[in-house]
Amino acid sequence: MNINSQKGGVGVWILVIIVVVAAGIFWVVQNSSTDLYMPPPPDSSFESMEAVVTYDVNGFSPKIITIKKGGTVIFRNKTGARVSIASGAHPTHLLYPEFDQYKTDQRGKDEFRFLFEKVGEWKYHDHLNANMTGTVVVTE
């Protein structure tokens, strides 16, 4: 067997490998997205149509949250105790009478969802522990 013909065969294989690797790199570059989505940082001033407020032994978090009119706030009870989320002022809840967990079918549940249909700054509290308070700001 001629040594020159073997070198030619190895050269062809090296060329094939280089072409395949180059094609693979080209395909990856063409199919990767340059628009990397970065979600907004958790910030209570971020306005959206749904927001979550967690209630634990330290109180409501975040204490102030902003949401658009027609948006829903989900209050999650992590206290291990019964709660009743309601609008101010305690004990009458007359500032936003509809915003009262006790008056809904969610009474006694660990999650309370409320759809805010009125623009304004709505103070709320746990009726069973009234010193735990927060505010929902509803914008147009």
Secondary structure, 3 states (H helix, E strand, C coil): CCHHHHHHHHHHHHHHHHHHHHHHHHHHHHHCCCCCCCCCCCCCCCCCCEEEEEEECCEEECCEEEEECCCEEEEEECCCCCCCEEECCCCCCCCCCCCEHHHCCCCCCCEEEEECCCCEEEEEEECCEEEEEEEEEEEC
